[in-house]
Amino acid sequence: MILIPCNLISQLVIVYRPLAVKWSDRYTFMNR
């Protein structure tokens, strides 16, 4: 198994959460 540091996971969450919000807003805008 490959152990992933919690710091890396937290950084990925911080980086990808705004991207997910942007894409969700974009999809909702397109679906309207």
C-alpha positions as CSV (number, residue, x, y, z in Angstrom):
1,M,0.0,0.0,0.0
2,I,1.1,3.6,-0.6
3,L,0.6,5.8,2.4
4,I,-0.5,9.4,1.5
5,P,0.3,12.1,4.0
6,C,-2.7,13.9,5.4
7,N,-1.1,17.2,4.5
8,L,-1.2,16.2,0.8
9,I,-4.9,15.2,1.1
10,S,-5.8,18.5,2.8
11,Q,-4.0,20.5,0.1
12,L,-5.8,18.6,-2.7
13,V,-9.1,19.3,-1.0
14,I,-8.3,23.0,-0.7
15,V,-7.3,23.1,-4.4
16,Y,-10.1,21.0,-5.9
17,R,-13.1,22.3,-3.8
18,P,-13.2,25.7,-5.6
19,L,-12.8,23.9,-8.9
20,A,-15.7,21.6,-8.1
21,V,-17.8,24.6,-7.1
22,K,-17.0,26.4,-10.4
23,W,-17.9,23.4,-12.5
24,S,-21.1,22.7,-10.6
25,D,-22.1,26.4,-11.1
26,R,-21.2,26.1,-14.8
27,Y,-23.3,23.0,-15.2
28,T,-26.3,24.4,-13.4
29,F,-26.0,27.5,-15.6
30,M,-25.9,25.4,-18.8
31,N,-28.8,23.2,-17.7
32,R,-31.0,26.3,-17.3
